[in-house]
């Protein structure tokens, strides 16, 4: 390292033979990232073009660095209660309440109905006052009954009945799409 010029208070470029001012820092090595060379613009560009952080590392070491970087160099642990190893069944690691991963309908029905609790379809069944395991024929029959009861011609323009009919229509359209 060449350091500072004796006549002035400027730092010289660390490249041997260069008399330019060293304004740009560059790390000395992968192990000492807080220790720097100071280069002029031309030589820092040259140094950066040749810099290889992963030089002399094997594939396993590079993968370990990538994995640590994925969690911001913080430790991480597997989810509690998950089975590890070859005997782990991928489908048994968590419950699929929303059916995102193709859980069969029988398993959902055993937990309390055709649709997951708090789903749009389960709420629609509740709006129609139907059981969670109601069939589409039940839904259709209940919809026809409520639509006749709440129709504006039958209720003389009652706004509450109209609002209730709109909610019933939305619930029926959600259920029709789900079946």
C-alpha positions as CSV (number, residue, x, y, z in Angstrom):
1,X,0.0,0.0,0.0
2,X,1.4,3.3,-1.0
3,X,-0.6,5.6,1.3
4,X,-0.7,9.4,1.2
5,X,1.5,11.8,-0.7
6,X,4.1,13.5,1.6
7,X,3.8,17.0,0.0
8,X,0.0,17.1,0.0
9,X,-2.8,15.5,1.9
10,X,-4.0,13.4,-1.0
11,X,-4.1,9.7,-1.2
12,X,-2.3,8.1,-4.1
13,X,-3.6,5.3,-6.2
14,X,-2.5,1.9,-4.8
15,X,-1.6,0.6,-8.3
16,X,2.2,0.5,-8.6
17,X,3.5,3.2,-10.9
18,X,0.3,5.3,-10.9
19,X,0.6,8.9,-9.6
20,X,-3.2,9.7,-9.8
21,X,-5.2,10.4,-6.7
22,X,-6.8,7.3,-5.1
23,X,-10.5,8.3,-4.6
24,X,-12.2,5.0,-5.1
25,X,-12.0,2.1,-2.6
26,X,-12.1,-1.6,-3.5
27,X,-12.1,-4.5,-1.0
28,X,-8.8,-6.3,-0.6
29,X,-10.3,-9.9,-0.5
30,X,-13.4,-11.8,0.2
31,X,-12.3,-12.5,3.8
32,X,-11.5,-8.8,4.6
33,X,-14.3,-6.8,3.0
34,X,-13.7,-3.9,5.4
35,X,-10.0,-3.4,4.3
36,X,-9.6,-1.5,1.1
37,X,-7.3,-0.6,-1.7
38,X,-7.6,3.0,-3.0
39,X,-7.5,3.4,-6.7
40,X,-8.0,6.1,-9.4
41,X,-11.0,5.8,-11.6
42,X,-9.2,3.9,-14.4
43,X,-7.6,1.4,-12.0
44,X,-10.7,0.8,-9.9
45,X,-12.7,0.0,-13.1
46,X,-9.9,-2.5,-14.0
47,X,-9.9,-4.0,-10.5
48,X,-13.7,-4.3,-10.5
49,X,-13.8,-6.0,-13.9
50,X,-11.4,-8.7,-12.7
51,X,-13.0,-9.1,-9.2
52,X,-14.5,-12.5,-8.5
53,X,-16.0,-13.0,-5.1
54,X,-16.4,-16.7,-5.6
55,X,-12.9,-17.3,-6.9
56,X,-11.3,-20.6,-5.6
57,X,-14.6,-21.8,-4.0
58,X,-16.2,-25.1,-4.9
59,X,-19.9,-25.5,-5.8
60,X,-20.9,-26.6,-2.2
61,X,-19.3,-23.5,-0.7
62,X,-21.0,-21.2,-3.2
63,X,-24.4,-22.9,-2.5
64,X,-23.9,-22.5,1.2
65,X,-23.2,-18.7,0.7
66,X,-26.3,-18.4,-1.5
67,X,-28.5,-20.2,1.1
68,X,-27.2,-17.9,3.9
69,X,-27.9,-14.9,1.7
70,X,-31.5,-16.0,1.1
71,X,-32.3,-15.5,4.8
72,X,-30.1,-12.4,5.2
73,X,-27.3,-14.3,7.1
74,X,-29.8,-15.2,9.8
75,X,-30.4,-18.7,11.2
76,X,-33.5,-20.4,10.1
77,X,-35.3,-23.6,11.2
78,X,-37.9,-25.9,9.7
79,X,-41.5,-25.6,10.6
80,X,-42.4,-27.3,13.9
81,X,-44.0,-30.7,13.7
82,X,-43.0,-31.5,10.2
83,X,-41.6,-34.9,9.4
84,X,-38.2,-35.1,8.0
85,X,-36.5,-37.6,5.7
86,X,-37.7,-40.1,3.1
87,X,-40.8,-41.2,5.2
88,X,-42.3,-37.7,5.1
89,X,-45.5,-37.5,3.1
90,X,-45.6,-34.1,1.3
91,X,-49.4,-34.0,1.6
92,X,-49.4,-34.4,5.4
93,X,-47.2,-31.5,6.3
94,X,-50.0,-29.0,6.5
95,X,-53.8,-28.7,6.1
96,X,-55.1,-27.3,2.9
97,X,-58.2,-25.5,4.1
98,X,-58.7,-23.5,0.9
99,X,-58.1,-26.4,-1.5
100,X,-55.1,-24.8,-3.1
101,X,-53.2,-28.0,-3.4
102,X,-56.0,-30.3,-4.6
103,X,-57.2,-31.8,-1.3
104,X,-60.0,-34.2,-1.9
105,X,-63.6,-33.2,-1.1
106,X,-64.1,-36.1,1.3
107,X,-61.4,-34.8,3.7
108,X,-63.0,-31.3,3.5
109,X,-66.4,-32.7,4.1
110,X,-65.3,-34.6,7.2
111,X,-64.1,-31.3,8.7
112,X,-67.5,-29.8,8.4
113,X,-68.9,-29.5,4.9
114,X,-68.1,-29.4,1.3
115,X,-66.2,-26.1,1.5
116,X,-63.6,-24.9,3.9
117,X,-64.8,-22.8,6.9
118,X,-64.9,-19.1,6.3
119,X,-64.6,-19.5,2.5
120,X,-66.8,-17.5,0.2
121,X,-68.9,-20.6,-0.6
122,X,-69.4,-21.5,3.1
123,X,-70.5,-18.0,3.8
124,X,-72.9,-18.2,0.8
125,X,-74.4,-21.4,2.3
126,X,-74.9,-19.6,5.6
127,X,-76.7,-16.7,3.8
128,X,-79.1,-19.2,2.3
129,X,-79.5,-20.9,5.7
130,X,-78.3,-24.2,4.4
131,X,-76.2,-26.9,6.0
132,X,-72.5,-27.0,5.1
133,X,-73.0,-30.4,3.2
134,X,-75.9,-29.2,1.1
135,X,-76.1,-30.4,-2.5
136,X,-76.5,-28.1,-5.5
137,X,-80.2,-29.2,-5.8
138,X,-80.7,-28.0,-2.2
139,X,-79.1,-24.7,-3.1
140,X,-81.2,-24.2,-6.2
141,X,-84.5,-25.0,-4.4
142,X,-83.6,-22.7,-1.5
143,X,-82.7,-19.9,-3.9
144,X,-86.0,-20.2,-5.8
145,X,-88.0,-20.1,-2.6
146,X,-86.1,-17.0,-1.3
147,X,-86.2,-15.2,-4.7
148,X,-90.0,-15.6,-4.8
149,X,-90.4,-14.3,-1.2
150,X,-88.1,-11.3,-1.7
151,X,-89.0,-10.3,-5.3
152,X,-89.8,-6.5,-5.5
153,X,-93.2,-7.1,-7.2
154,X,-94.3,-9.2,-4.2
155,X,-92.9,-6.8,-1.6
156,X,-94.2,-3.5,-3.0
157,X,-90.8,-2.0,-3.4
158,X,-89.5,-2.7,0.1
159,X,-85.8,-1.6,0.0
160,X,-84.8,-4.1,2.7
161,X,-86.2,-7.0,0.7
162,X,-84.4,-5.7,-2.4
163,X,-81.1,-5.6,-0.5
164,X,-81.6,-9.1,0.9
165,X,-82.5,-10.3,-2.7
166,X,-79.2,-8.8,-4.0
167,X,-77.2,-10.7,-1.3
168,X,-79.1,-13.9,-2.1
169,X,-78.3,-13.5,-5.8
170,X,-74.6,-13.0,-5.1
171,X,-74.5,-16.0,-2.8
172,X,-76.3,-18.2,-5.4
173,X,-73.9,-17.1,-8.1
174,X,-70.9,-17.9,-5.9
175,X,-72.3,-21.4,-5.2
176,X,-73.3,-22.0,-8.8
177,X,-69.7,-21.3,-9.9
178,X,-68.4,-23.6,-7.1
179,X,-70.5,-26.6,-8.0
